[in-house]
Amino acid sequence: MGTIEKAVRQSVSLPSPLAKRVKTLAKNRKVSANRILVELVETGLQAKEEERRRFFELADRLSKSKDVKEQQELKEQLARMTFGE
């Protein structure tokens, strides 16, 4: 038998404009607002993990690089990831 994930009930307050966007998405896709929220959270967590992985990949490349030009480019990329543009 497959494993079944236990759902945990969470109460979340959303700003009104965001709640309207969630409801609109749900209506357009013919799914529940809860399903939309779950998908958005999952997508956001995956994006954050990918961003973290990319950051450490760049940091690793920087520590191994002997090329001054490449080092500068990697530093700039890491700075943009850390502080924004």
Number of C-alpha atoms within 10 A of each C-alpha: 3 4 5 6 6 6 6 6 6 6 6 6 8 10 8 9 9 11 14 13 12 20 18 14 16 17 13 9 11 9 12 14 19 12 12 18 16 12 12 13 12 12 12 12 12 12 12 12 12 12 13 13 12 14 18 13 11 17 17 12 14 19 10 10 13 10 9 10 10 13 18 12 12 20 15 13 16 18 13 11 14 10 7 8 8
